[in-house]
């Protein structure tokens, strides 16, 4: 009991001293909450009990390549940095000391809680962030160099280009990490290849990579958590033009990414201070033989034969409120693609489809390279309203159902039924302003 009262009195002295200095010169004295990287705990990749979607019983640590190990962002504790530069760790408030008949302990505890609360609120609201990173092995420059037997100028240019892309991506991660260290946030990091369980217990997901990393995050998210995409390696038009006769110098695609390293802090501040809100994007819900697939498609769904040169045979019909809204169509073709509005500017547009306003809740479908069009040719490409469902029956011995390209793949066979609709939870995404301005 004596030790508790001593600690209590010491903290009261600290609080009173800080309040006294603040009252003397409130403008020049302003503490701040900062993240202390030296107090970082092991990250999820090392078996931290807070790994996304896992219980407290974590597997043994897994050795990491130096590149991955050096750039993992850790869960951080908070420090109170005084105007004089002194740092105090802010632990969780202890239980109230048992002190019958004394109002001093209750008053001290209340003042302590108020003091800590005010210091946090003076900066910005505490957020729990998850950073999802594109892995460094996506840039296999060293592997290509080892396999290449050519010392030609062109081969060396390609290798240097890939290595530069990896460096740019790494620098973007470092830059974003340093920005987060200045904010009143707690953050964890996971490489996208390590993420396999639904994301929960966070307020914001930040993906650092491109659209592929954002897509992978979306497959494990419901409609309760927003996501911000950071394009870590944007394409440089001058570079593409310079090397156009030698190799493809395009970099990361970030159609849905609202930020780059250049504007990350500005956009993050707008989000943390509630000056910017997410948009809701439609996704595709898929049922296979009346059983829902847990992954929702943000871009598109493709039904096709495993061999690209083989014909796919299937029939489909559009339903509305349990009643047919189209005739039953039979197809021999290269497959069937159904896209969301967000995915309409990807493969759908390349195949001759139409770009849709990004916030549209409708779906667009297209039969790929149909054989013997006949009188039903105009029905091989169309749109589905938000209350409509497409029922497909597959008539090939084998096939694949692709969700967002090769991210998620399911096998299908003769007689399987597939139902597709936009009745999936919407995805909350902070979008680039130019996409919203074109949403007409």
KANOR-V841810 format. One record per residue. N is the residue number from 1. RES is the residue in one small letter. PSI is psi in whole degrees, 0 to 359 (999 if undefined). Layout:
# KANOR-V841810
n=N res=RES psi=PSI
n=N res=RES psi=PSI
This chain:
# KANOR-V841810
n=1 res=x psi=322
n=2 res=x psi=320
n=3 res=x psi=319
n=4 res=x psi=315
n=5 res=x psi=326
n=6 res=x psi=313
n=7 res=x psi=321
n=8 res=x psi=316
n=9 res=x psi=321
n=10 res=x psi=319
n=11 res=x psi=323
n=12 res=x psi=320
n=13 res=x psi=318
n=14 res=x psi=315
n=15 res=x psi=314
n=16 res=x psi=321
n=17 res=x psi=317
n=18 res=x psi=319
n=19 res=x psi=324
n=20 res=x psi=316
n=21 res=x psi=320
n=22 res=x psi=318
n=23 res=x psi=331
n=24 res=x psi=321
n=25 res=x psi=78
n=26 res=x psi=336
n=27 res=x psi=320
n=28 res=x psi=349
n=29 res=x psi=108
n=30 res=x psi=111
n=31 res=x psi=167
n=32 res=x psi=155
n=33 res=x psi=125
n=34 res=x psi=158
n=35 res=x psi=136
n=36 res=x psi=103
n=37 res=x psi=337
n=38 res=x psi=345
n=39 res=x psi=13
n=40 res=x psi=140
n=41 res=x psi=167
n=42 res=x psi=144
n=43 res=x psi=175
n=44 res=x psi=327
n=45 res=x psi=337
n=46 res=x psi=13
n=47 res=x psi=29
n=48 res=x psi=137
n=49 res=x psi=346
n=50 res=x psi=17
n=51 res=x psi=142
n=52 res=x psi=125
n=53 res=x psi=9
n=54 res=x psi=159
n=55 res=x psi=182
n=56 res=x psi=340
n=57 res=x psi=100
n=58 res=x psi=156
n=59 res=x psi=170
n=60 res=x psi=154
n=61 res=x psi=142
n=62 res=x psi=127
n=63 res=x psi=142
n=64 res=x psi=151
n=65 res=x psi=148
n=66 res=x psi=321
n=67 res=x psi=318
n=68 res=x psi=318
n=69 res=x psi=323
n=70 res=x psi=340
n=71 res=x psi=17
n=72 res=x psi=136
n=73 res=x psi=127
n=74 res=x psi=160
n=75 res=x psi=138
n=76 res=x psi=149
n=77 res=x psi=173
n=78 res=x psi=145
n=79 res=x psi=147
n=80 res=x psi=118
n=81 res=x psi=114
n=82 res=x psi=164
n=83 res=x psi=335
n=84 res=x psi=1
n=85 res=x psi=3
n=86 res=x psi=143
n=87 res=x psi=133
n=88 res=x psi=128
n=89 res=x psi=134
n=90 res=x psi=94
n=91 res=x psi=166
n=92 res=x psi=145
n=93 res=x psi=134
n=94 res=x psi=166
n=95 res=x psi=148
n=96 res=x psi=134
n=97 res=x psi=144
n=98 res=x psi=109
n=99 res=x psi=73
n=100 res=x psi=138
n=101 res=x psi=5
n=102 res=x psi=124
n=103 res=x psi=350
n=104 res=x psi=318
n=105 res=x psi=318
n=106 res=x psi=318
n=107 res=x psi=318
n=108 res=x psi=316
n=109 res=x psi=317
n=110 res=x psi=318
n=111 res=x psi=323
n=112 res=x psi=311
n=113 res=x psi=319
n=114 res=x psi=318
n=115 res=x psi=310
n=116 res=x psi=319
n=117 res=x psi=317
n=118 res=x psi=321
n=119 res=x psi=320
n=120 res=x psi=315
n=121 res=x psi=338
n=122 res=x psi=335
n=123 res=x psi=277
n=124 res=x psi=166
n=125 res=x psi=137
n=126 res=x psi=133
n=127 res=x psi=147
n=128 res=x psi=116
n=129 res=x psi=146
n=130 res=x psi=124
n=131 res=x psi=123
n=132 res=x psi=121
n=133 res=x psi=140
n=134 res=x psi=129
n=135 res=x psi=155
n=136 res=x psi=336
n=137 res=x psi=0
n=138 res=x psi=348
n=139 res=x psi=82
n=140 res=x psi=50
n=141 res=x psi=320
n=142 res=x psi=320
n=143 res=x psi=318
n=144 res=x psi=323
n=145 res=x psi=322
n=146 res=x psi=327
n=147 res=x psi=336
n=148 res=x psi=131
n=149 res=x psi=3
n=150 res=x psi=134
n=151 res=x psi=23
n=152 res=x psi=158
n=153 res=x psi=319
n=154 res=x psi=316
n=155 res=x psi=319
n=156 res=x psi=326
n=157 res=x psi=317
n=158 res=x psi=317
n=159 res=x psi=318
n=160 res=x psi=323
n=161 res=x psi=314
n=162 res=x psi=320
n=163 res=x psi=321
n=164 res=x psi=322
n=165 res=x psi=318
n=166 res=x psi=319
n=167 res=x psi=318
n=168 res=x psi=317
n=169 res=x psi=315
n=170 res=x psi=317
n=171 res=x psi=325
n=172 res=x psi=320
n=173 res=x psi=313
n=174 res=x psi=317
n=175 res=x psi=313
n=176 res=x psi=323
n=177 res=x psi=316
n=178 res=x psi=324
n=179 res=x psi=315
n=180 res=x psi=329
n=181 res=x psi=343
n=182 res=x psi=353
n=183 res=x psi=160
n=184 res=x psi=69
n=185 res=x psi=156
n=186 res=x psi=132
n=187 res=x psi=150
n=188 res=x psi=162
n=189 res=x psi=143
n=190 res=x psi=133
n=191 res=x psi=143
n=192 res=x psi=332
n=193 res=x psi=343
n=194 res=x psi=354
n=195 res=x psi=116
n=196 res=x psi=353
n=197 res=x psi=156
n=198 res=x psi=144
n=199 res=x psi=131
n=200 res=x psi=174
n=201 res=x psi=31
n=202 res=x psi=159
n=203 res=x psi=338
n=204 res=x psi=137
n=205 res=x psi=130
n=206 res=x psi=118
n=207 res=x psi=134
n=208 res=x psi=108
n=209 res=x psi=257
n=210 res=x psi=203
n=211 res=x psi=327
n=212 res=x psi=320
n=213 res=x psi=321
n=214 res=x psi=319
n=215 res=x psi=315
n=216 res=x psi=322
n=217 res=x psi=320
n=218 res=x psi=332
n=219 res=x psi=346
n=220 res=x psi=21
n=221 res=x psi=143
n=222 res=x psi=205
n=223 res=x psi=15
n=224 res=x psi=345
n=225 res=x psi=126
n=226 res=x psi=160
n=227 res=x psi=140
n=228 res=x psi=123
n=229 res=x psi=133
n=230 res=x psi=116
n=231 res=x psi=107
n=232 res=x psi=346
n=233 res=x psi=67
n=234 res=x psi=149
n=235 res=x psi=141
n=236 res=x psi=111
n=237 res=x psi=320
n=238 res=x psi=326
n=239 res=x psi=319
n=240 res=x psi=316
n=241 res=x psi=320
n=242 res=x psi=320
n=243 res=x psi=15
n=244 res=x psi=331
n=245 res=x psi=0
n=246 res=x psi=313
n=247 res=x psi=170
n=248 res=x psi=113
n=249 res=x psi=20
n=250 res=x psi=149
n=251 res=x psi=222
n=252 res=x psi=138
n=253 res=x psi=128
n=254 res=x psi=51
n=255 res=x psi=319
n=256 res=x psi=2
n=257 res=x psi=122
n=258 res=x psi=345
n=259 res=x psi=157
n=260 res=x psi=179
n=261 res=x psi=330
n=262 res=x psi=323
n=263 res=x psi=14
n=264 res=x psi=312
n=265 res=x psi=319
n=266 res=x psi=314
n=267 res=x psi=320
n=268 res=x psi=317
n=269 res=x psi=319
n=270 res=x psi=323
n=271 res=x psi=311
n=272 res=x psi=331
n=273 res=x psi=16
n=274 res=x psi=31
n=275 res=x psi=351
n=276 res=x psi=139
n=277 res=x psi=157
n=278 res=x psi=158
n=279 res=x psi=160
n=280 res=x psi=122
n=281 res=x psi=138
n=282 res=x psi=148
n=283 res=x psi=166
n=284 res=x psi=127
n=285 res=x psi=135
n=286 res=x psi=130
n=287 res=x psi=130
n=288 res=x psi=114
n=289 res=x psi=47
n=290 res=x psi=5
n=291 res=x psi=126
n=292 res=x psi=138
n=293 res=x psi=132
n=294 res=x psi=339
n=295 res=x psi=130
n=296 res=x psi=140
n=297 res=x psi=126
n=298 res=x psi=327
n=299 res=x psi=292
n=300 res=x psi=169
n=301 res=x psi=135
n=302 res=x psi=130
n=303 res=x psi=125
n=304 res=x psi=160
n=305 res=x psi=147
n=306 res=x psi=330
n=307 res=x psi=118
n=308 res=x psi=334
n=309 res=x psi=355
n=310 res=x psi=147
n=311 res=x psi=145
n=312 res=x psi=133
n=313 res=x psi=128
n=314 res=x psi=164
n=315 res=x psi=150
n=316 res=x psi=158
n=317 res=x psi=146
n=318 res=x psi=132
n=319 res=x psi=148
n=320 res=x psi=119
n=321 res=x psi=39
n=322 res=x psi=359
n=323 res=x psi=146
n=324 res=x psi=134
n=325 res=x psi=5
n=326 res=x psi=165
n=327 res=x psi=165
n=328 res=x psi=122
n=329 res=x psi=136
n=330 res=x psi=137
n=331 res=x psi=137
n=332 res=x psi=116
n=333 res=x psi=193
n=334 res=x psi=3
n=335 res=x psi=186
n=336 res=x psi=131
n=337 res=x psi=135
n=338 res=x psi=128
n=339 res=x psi=157
n=340 res=x psi=177
n=341 res=x psi=319
n=342 res=x psi=327
n=343 res=x psi=358
n=344 res=x psi=342
n=345 res=x psi=5
n=346 res=x psi=239
n=347 res=x psi=325
n=348 res=x psi=314
n=349 res=x psi=320
n=350 res=x psi=330
n=351 res=x psi=2
n=352 res=x psi=8
n=353 res=x psi=191
n=354 res=x psi=141
n=355 res=x psi=132
n=356 res=x psi=154
n=357 res=x psi=133
n=358 res=x psi=334
n=359 res=x psi=5
n=360 res=x psi=143
n=361 res=x psi=358
n=362 res=x psi=162
n=363 res=x psi=152
n=364 res=x psi=137
n=365 res=x psi=155
n=366 res=x psi=130
n=367 res=x psi=128
n=368 res=x psi=122
n=369 res=x psi=62
n=370 res=x psi=147
n=371 res=x psi=139
n=372 res=x psi=73
n=373 res=x psi=306
n=374 res=x psi=197
n=375 res=x psi=347
n=376 res=x psi=13
n=377 res=x psi=325
n=378 res=x psi=347
n=379 res=x psi=359
n=380 res=x psi=353
n=381 res=x psi=127
n=382 res=x psi=195
n=383 res=x psi=151
n=384 res=x psi=131
n=385 res=x psi=167
n=386 res=x psi=340
n=387 res=x psi=14
n=388 res=x psi=156
n=389 res=x psi=141
n=390 res=x psi=125
n=391 res=x psi=122
n=392 res=x psi=137
n=393 res=x psi=128
n=394 res=x psi=133
n=395 res=x psi=23
n=396 res=x psi=156
n=397 res=x psi=324
n=398 res=x psi=164
n=399 res=x psi=174
n=400 res=x psi=146
n=401 res=x psi=112
n=402 res=x psi=128
n=403 res=x psi=117
n=404 res=x psi=61
n=405 res=x psi=227
n=406 res=x psi=9
n=407 res=x psi=316
n=408 res=x psi=128
n=409 res=x psi=134
n=410 res=x psi=140
n=411 res=x psi=143
n=412 res=x psi=159
n=413 res=x psi=176
n=414 res=x psi=129
n=415 res=x psi=351
n=416 res=x psi=145
n=417 res=x psi=138
n=418 res=x psi=128
n=419 res=x psi=129
n=420 res=x psi=134
n=421 res=x psi=172
n=422 res=x psi=19
n=423 res=x psi=47
n=424 res=x psi=155
n=425 res=x psi=135
n=426 res=x psi=153
n=427 res=x psi=128
n=428 res=x psi=118
n=429 res=x psi=137
n=430 res=x psi=111
n=431 res=x psi=156
n=432 res=x psi=142
n=433 res=x psi=326
n=434 res=x psi=333
n=435 res=x psi=321
n=436 res=x psi=327
n=437 res=x psi=337
n=438 res=x psi=3
n=439 res=x psi=78
n=440 res=x psi=999
